Amino acid sequence: MSTKPSALPAYRALLASGELTSRAEQAWQRLEDCDLCARHCRVNRRETLAGVACHSGERAVVASYGAHHGEEECLSGWAGSGTIFFSWCNLRCVYCQNWDISQRGSGREVDPAELARIMLSLQAQGCHNINLVSPSHVVAQIIAAVALAANDGLRLPLVYNTGGYDSLEALALLAGIIDIYMPDMQYGDPLLARRYSRVRDHVAVNRAAVKAMHRQVGDLVVDESGLARRGLLVRHLVLPNGISGTGEVLRFVADELSRNTYLNLMDQYRPCYRADDFPELSRPLSSDEYREALAMAEANGLRRLDRRSRRARFAD
């Protein structure tokens, strides 16, 4: 669907009321007994990294940032999505394609003031949005930076580009700050999620988080030029041998969220990182497997697919 959304992102209203600063303070305090991702480590991240699953303390680690032209068309547009890639992750996916960032933490620490400057520099470049990649473990740092950047004129929509293992506590703090939620829904089976991403209760946590995101922002709204302005965009990486449980995931999206959900069925799986240690993950996705996933989307009434899903081509 296309409509005329508000010209201003949601956080501008919170800035005017003073609530944005209050949220930043609340989130920062939660670092002292951290529940800002679904691991609920309960460690004081302002004092120690011992026992911190995300290896991140008071400062976020940024691997890179810039205009990204390879995201969904409604995000990249013609000028690019202003992506900020955060290092480390609260998941341990054995097939991660960005493992040097997510598992080794390559990058450099930034304080909220520098993170705010990065956001403003992406806006100055003409990017359509600020795309926060792997943000779940740095929610406090992000909110603090947004408060500073908004005070200095940030006016772009914020995209929360997450692996989907998010806490409801963090999402409550983000309500009215994030304009576009873009979670991964990786699995239909919690035992497989435990085996391949090393977290407990992944399916239940992920589904509760995505439902909370949808309640906050609704279905994805795009403007007259085709750019996303507000709403939910779900990504699902189709894994070989049925490991991702595509049928279960798509039934949940259709029945528990909305058949108007904007969906990116991703076909780009290839063995990376430690995937070769698992024979069932040691080959790329086949064309037949991806066509089956597309048929599942159709059977569940999910027709609002990202254009790259609809145009997928294969070389078996």
VEXSE-304522 format. One line per field, with one value per residue (C-alpha): chain; y, z, x. Coordinates in steps of 0.5 Angstrom, whole numbers. Each point is the difference from the previous one (the first is absolute). Layout:
VEXSE-304522
chaine A  ... $
yy Y  ... $
zz Z  ... $
xx X  ... $
end
This chain:
VEXSE-304522
chaine A  A  A  A  A  A  A  A  A  A  A  A  A  A  A  A  A  A  A  A  A  A  A  A  A  A  A  A  A  A  A  A  A  A  A  A  A  A  A  A  A  A  A  A  A  A  A  A  A  A  A  A  A  A  A  A  A  A  A  A  A  A  A  A  A  A  A  A  A  A  A  A  A  A  A  A  A  A  A  A  A  A  A  A  A  A  A  A  A  A  A  A  A  A  A  A  A  A  A  A  A  A  A  A  A  A  A  A  A  A  A  A  A  A  A  A  A  A  A  A  A  A  A  A  A  A  A  A  A  A  A  A  A  A  A  A  A  A  A  A  A  A  A  A  A  A  A  A  A  A  A  A  A  A  A  A  A  A  A  A  A  A  A  A  A  A  A  A  A  A  A  A  A  A  A  A  A  A  A  A  A  A  A  A  A  A  A  A  A  A  A  A  A  A  A  A  A  A  A  A  A  A  A  A  A  A  A  A  A  A  A  A  A  A  A  A  A  A  A  A  A  A  A  A  A  A  A  A  A  A  A  A  A  A  A  A  A  A  A  A  A  A  A  A  A  A  A  A  A  A  A  A  A  A  A  A  A  A  A  A  A  A  A  A  A  A  A  A  A  A  A  A  A  A  A  A  A  A  A  A  A  A  A  A  A  A  A  A  A  A  A  A  A  A  A  A  A  A  A  A  A  A  A  A  A  A  A  A  A  A  A  A  A  A  A  A $
yy 0  7  6  7  -1  5  4  0  -7  -2  2  8  0  -3  5  6  -3  -2  -7  -2  2  -3  -7  1  1  -6  -5  2  -2  -7  -1  -1  -6  -1  -3  4  -7  -6  -4  5  -1  4  3  7  2  6  -3  -7  -4  -7  -4  5  -4  6  2  7  5  7  2  -3  -3  2  -4  4  5  3  1  -7  -2  -7  0  -1  5  4  1  1  4  4  3  -5  -3  3  -6  0  -7  -2  -5  -6  -3  -4  -6  -5  -2  -5  2  7  4  6  -4  4  6  -4  -6  4  7  3  8  6  2  7  4  2  7  -3  -5  6  4  -7  1  7  -1  -6  5  5  -5  0  -7  -2  -2  -2  -8  -3  -7  -5  5  -4  0  7  3  5  3  1  3  5  1  2  5  4  -1  2  6  2  -1  -7  -2  -6  -7  -5  -7  -5  -6  -5  -8  0  -2  6  1  3  5  3  0  4  5  1  1  6  1  -6  2  -7  -7  -5  -6  -7  -6  -5  -7  -3  -6  3  -6  1  8  -3  -4  5  7  -2  3  -3  1  4  -2  3  6  2  -1  4  6  0  0  6  4  -1  3  6  1  -4  -2  3  7  3  7  2  -1  -7  1  -3  5  -5  -7  -7  -3  -8  -3  -8  -3  -7  -5  -7  -7  4  2  7  -3  5  -3  1  7  3  -3  4  6  -1  -2  4  6  2  -2  7  -1  2  -6  -2  -7  0  -5  2  -6  -2  -4  5  0  -7  -3  -5  -3  -2  -4  2  7  -1  2  6  0  -4  4  -5  1  7  -1  -4  6  5  -5  0  7  0  -5  4  6  4  3  7  -3  4  1  -4  -6  0  1  -5  -4  -6  -4  -7 $
zz 0  -1  4  2  7  4  -2  6  4  6  5  -2  4  6  0  0  6  4  0  -5  5  6  -4  -1  7  2  -5  2  7  -2  -2  7  0  -7  -3  -6  -5  1  4  6  2  6  0  2  -7  2  5  -3  -6  4  -2  -5  -6  -5  2  0  6  0  -7  -6  -5  -7  -6  -6  -2  -7  -5  -2  -6  1  5  -2  -5  4  5  -5  -5  -5  5  5  7  5  4  6  1  8  2  4  0  5  -4  -2  -7  -2  -8  1  -6  4  5  1  2  4  3  0  2  -6  1  5  6  -1  6  -2  -2  -5  -2  -1  -5  -4  0  -2  -5  -4  0  -3  -6  -2  3  1  7  5  0  7  -2  6  5  6  4  0  1  5  -4  -6  4  3  -7  -3  6  -2  -7  0  4  -6  -6  -1  -4  -3  1  5  -3  6  -4  5  0  4  7  3  7  2  5  -6  -5  5  1  -8  -1  -3  -2  -6  -6  -4  4  -5  4  -2  1  -1  3  1  5  6  1  -7  2  6  -4  -5  3  7  4  4  -1  -7  -3  6  1  -7  -1  6  -2  -8  3  4  -5  -5  6  0  -7  -4  -7  -5  -3  -6  -3  -7  -2  3  6  7  5  6  1  1  -6  2  -3  0  -3  -3  2  -3  2  3  6  0  1  -5  0  7  0  -6  4  6  -4  -4  6  6  -4  -6  -7  -2  3  -5  0  -3  -1  -1  -4  0  5  -1  5  4  7  3  -4  -3  7  -2  -6  0  -1  -4  -7  -3  -1  -6  -5  2  7  -1  -5  6  5  -5  -1  7  1  -6  4  6  -3  0  -6  2  -2  -1  -7  1  2  -6  -5  3  -5  1  -2  2 $
xx 0  2  -2  2  3  3  5  4  3  -4  6  -1  -6  4  5  -5  -3  7  -2  6  5  -4  0  8  1  -5  4  7  -2  -2  7  1  -4  0  -7  1  0  -4  6  -1  7  -1  7  2  3  2  5  2  0  0  -6  -2  -2  0  7  -2  0  -2  3  -3  5  -1  3  -2  -5  -2  -6  -2  -3  -1  -6  -7  -2  -5  6  6  -4  4  5  1  -2  5  2  4  3  1  5  -1  -7  -5  0  5  -3  5  -1  1  2  3  3  6  -4  -5  4  7  -2  4  -1  1  -3  -4  -4  -7  2  4  -5  -5  5  0  -7  0  6  -5  -6  5  2  -7  -2  -7  0  5  0  3  3  0  -2  -3  6  1  -7  2  6  -5  -5  5  3  -7  -2  6  0  -8  2  5  -5  0  -7  1  -4  3  1  1  3  0  2  -7  3  -3  -3  -6  3  4  -6  -4  6  0  -7  -1  7  1  -4  1  2  3  1  3  -5  5  -3  -7  3  4  4  3  1  4  4  2  -1  2  -6  -5  -8  2  -7  -4  4  1  -8  -2  5  -2  -7  2  3  -6  -5  5  0  -5  1  6  -2  3  0  -2  7  1  4  -2  -2  -3  -2  2  5  1  6  1  6  -2  5  1  -3  -6  4  -3  -7  -3  -7  0  2  -4  -6  1  1  -6  -4  3  2  -3  -1  2  7  6  4  7  1  8  3  7  2  7  5  4  4  -1  -6  5  0  -7  -2  -7  2  6  -3  -3  -8  -3  -4  -6  1  -1  -6  -3  1  -4  -6  0  -1  -5  -4  0  -3  7  1  3  7  6  2  6  -4  -4  5  5  4  4  7  -1 $
end
